[in-house]
Amino acid sequence: SFPAYVSNPELLGEGNRPEKKEPLSIKGLAAVEDTDAVSLGVSHAVIDIRLDEYLTFDGNGAESYIYNGRTYFISPTALSSLDSRVRFLTDNGVKVYFRFTLGKSEEELTGSLALLACPGTVKGSDSYTINFASPEGAACAAGFFDYMAKRYTDASNGVGFCSDFIAGIGANTPSVNADCGTLGNRYFEAYYDLARTLYTSLVSHCGNGQVYITVDHRLKRAGGASPDMKGSEFLSEFAAYSAATGDFPW
């Protein structure tokens, strides 16, 4: 079913509140080549986590976890690659952020993974909105977020550290940044549920984890399609909706 809002999930993660050192600078990159990022002296690096590149149907040798009584599988190749990246950046003093997106459309995905995509999406966009208007898609994504939070906020796992999650790309203009197909006016609430679920998952494992929402450079104008909003308007609407439904830190 839909993820339930939890008023105090940080109490679950209270036992894990790692000391967060002040970054040496505000310089950051959406990291592609991690060695280049370190060479440039950045203190912040964003890694895009496309759910469809990690979740898999193949349980042969895959990492598995159980969420709400259902077993899910993660590609061991994708996970091993991410472990190496996060460990390298962490070891070099870089603060890591995970930005959660979807890389394929409903048209391209098969089986239950198609439920992660918004209805009506087709091949051709750079990224896609994770479909939190679907109970099945929301449950699948929520389980993945919970797994990632548990894995990367426990320093003893030896896979590096990440306690900062970002919800999507340019949330105020899905027509430009994250195709939401025919979701239309349901997009805003679906995005809010995405951000809220990320927060609940993260602070349930790390009491001082932080979740960010994203707006693009269109602060004064919208991009075009019906769900698009000015960045300033989107922030105001998000704050009002959050306050009305049980506010959370974002």
Secondary structure, 3 states (H helix, E strand, C coil): CCCCCCCCHHHCCCCCCCCCCCCCCCCEEECCCHHHHHHCCCCEEEEEEEHHHHEECCCCCCEEEEECCEEEEECHHHHHHHHHHHHHHHHCCCEEEEEEEECCCCCCCCHHHHHHECCCCCCCCCCECECCCCHHHHHHHHHHHHHHHHHHCCHHHCCCCCCEEEECCCCCCHHHHCECCCCHHHHHHHHHHHHHHHHHHHHCCCCCCEEEECCCCCCCCCCCCCCCCCHHHHHHHHHHHHHHHCCCCC
